[in-house]
Amino acid sequence: MNASRLFCVWLILFGLTAAHAQANWMIFTGGGVTSTGVWPAGSALSGTAVVNASNFVNGNLSTVFIGLAPNSIGPNLSPDYFATGLSPNTGTLVHAIATPYNDTGDKYHVKIDFSGTTGGSNPGVLPAGSIFSILDLDITENYRQIFATDAVNNVITTPWINGPNGYFDATNPMTPTPAITFGSSPTLTGPVAGVYQMLGVNWNDDAEMWLFKTTQDVKTISFDMEVGVGGNQIGGGGAGWQFYTPKGTIVPEPTAVMLLSTGLVVGGYGLRFRRRC
């Protein structure tokens, strides 16, 4: 194979590998009443989501309410986590937006808005088929009245959650089959006109992940966080939501397109030249 043919093969191979999409968990910053989630660079999805908390009810007036809090687990992730095939972010971390509380009776409303997300077939939504996780929903902590809106902001009244698709301890030291070990797992009920309930358990462990998928494009997800009688009294305790974009095919970068085109043109010209000779 002569040098020109080697060169055009290199151009084509380099162009094919110049652009790729990584699998990543959304990363959140800011807390209290507002937090912003960002899809990491190189993800199949890009842009942001905005999380707002409102309508706070303080179950114990001697303590202040706790609002939204960015959180992460890792780097010591468990074998059960890796068995799912889900990739962690840089640093072997899995990021979340937590909805913590102080006391029994704490309650507030949360809205997660994906209007700033792009990269899917429809901009401004979390695409159908997206994986999300509820992290560490425990000790009578509940998510009530979970509903979603579609791309044009109409309330979805049909099923939009698939799952649960797994429940496991995501960090080491790992508790195998925590639902069997501790006697219960969180409960998903519904939907009733598109509205779900997620009810916690009566025990506390490390960092259980509860996996789901969306079955429709969703623009917003809204719910009420509440802590029932007997709730965990750990200040800053509370579950969290995690959103995952898998690896995907994306439109090649301009550089990749240029390299592919150049390789094909050079290769085609070389073939024509050989035939003429």
JOBEL-V719021 format. One record per pair of residues at least 24 apart in sequence whose ideal C-beta (glycine too) atoms are under 6 Angstrom apart, sorted by the first residue. I is the first residue (numbers start at 1). J is the second residue. Records with the same first field share a line. If there is no record, write none. Layout:
# JOBEL-V719021
I->J  J
This chain:
# JOBEL-V719021
4->270
5->270
8->263  266  267
11->259  262  263
12->263
14->259
15->256  259  260
18->253  255  256
19->252  253  256
21->247  248  250
23->87  246  247
24->89  245
25->89  94  95  242  244
26->243
27->95
28->70  97
29->70
31->68  69
32->67
33->67
35->68  97
39->245
43->245
44->119  245  248
45->117  119  245
46->118  119
47->116  117  118
48->116
49->112  114
50->113
51->97  112
52->111
53->108  110
54->109
55->108  109
56->108
57->107
59->103  104  105  106
60->103
63->102  103
66->100  101  102
69->98  100
71->96  98  240
73->170  171  207
76->171  172
78->169  170  171  172  174
80->168
81->170
96->135  240  242
97->240  241
98->238  240
99->225  238
100->236  237  238
101->227  238
102->235
104->227  229  231
106->227
107->226
108->225
109->224
110->223
111->220  222
112->221
113->220
114->219
122->151  217
125->151  217  219
126->218
127->217
128->214  215  216  217
130->214
131->213  244
132->212  243
133->209  211  242
134->210  239
135->209  239  240  242
136->207  208  239
137->186  200  239
138->200  201  204
139->204  231  232
140->200  228  230  231
141->200  227  239
142->199  200  226
143->198  223
144->197  224  226
145->195  224
146->196  223
147->194  195  222
148->218  221
149->219  220
151->217  219
153->219
156->194
157->193  194
158->194
159->191
160->215  216
161->212
162->213  215
163->212
164->210
165->211
166->211
167->210
169->206  208
170->207  209
171->206  207
175->205
178->205  208
186->210
204->232
